[in-house]
Amino acid sequence: MKHTILGPDAVEWLGVYYRTILATTDTGGGMSITESVSPPRSGPPRHIHHDADETFVLLSGDLDFWLDGHRITRGPSQTFFVPRGKEHTFRVVSDVPARHLTILTPGGFEGFFAEMAAGQCRIPEDMAVIEEIAARYQLTFTGPPLDPCLAEASR
């Protein structure tokens, strides 16, 4: 079932819905923009994008970001920038889903979400497959998701 907020082109992986709103092919490789809706308390494992800067634009909900050991919470109408090569992650800390735009420069990463949705890979059970696919997108996983207790304590 597709997410009604994001429309019929959305894909779902691990409860998060993704919709590419500007594909790499539309920008000559310069950037991609993906819209996401993540449920409360969700978030990816720590990771590094080796070839792309990542900018988050929060539309609803609150995200607790972790970047190279530093934490900061952002909410609606706020942004967060992650330079390429920097270890980072985030966790939804609001009681409502977080909706945000993810802008990657240069583009190309939106294909990762499509592959994960198609394969419905699970974390941690399928990490070997996830890491193999991630390597094609210049992504390395470096650690676990944020501890929910620590995320709540940092607010």
HELIX and SHEET records of a PDB file:
HELIX    1   1 THR A   24  ASP A   26  5                                   3    
HELIX    2   2 GLU A  110  GLY A  119  1                                  10    
HELIX    3   3 MET A  127  ARG A  136  1                                  10    
HELIX    4   4 PRO A  148  ALA A  153  1                                   6    
SHEET    1   A 6 VAL A  11  TRP A  13  0                                        
SHEET    2   A 6 VAL A  16  LEU A  22 -1                                        
SHEET    3   A 6 SER A  32  SER A  38 -1                                        
SHEET    4   A 6 ALA A  98  THR A 105 -1                                        
SHEET    5   A 6 ASP A  53  SER A  60 -1                                        
SHEET    6   A 6 THR A  79  VAL A  82 -1                                        
SHEET    1   B 2 ARG A  46  HIS A  49  0                                        
SHEET    2   B 2 LEU A 139  GLY A 143 -1                                        
SHEET    1   C 3 HIS A  70  ARG A  74  0                                        
SHEET    2   C 3 LEU A  63  LEU A  67 -1                                        
SHEET    3   C 3 HIS A  88  VAL A  92 -1                                        
END                                                                             
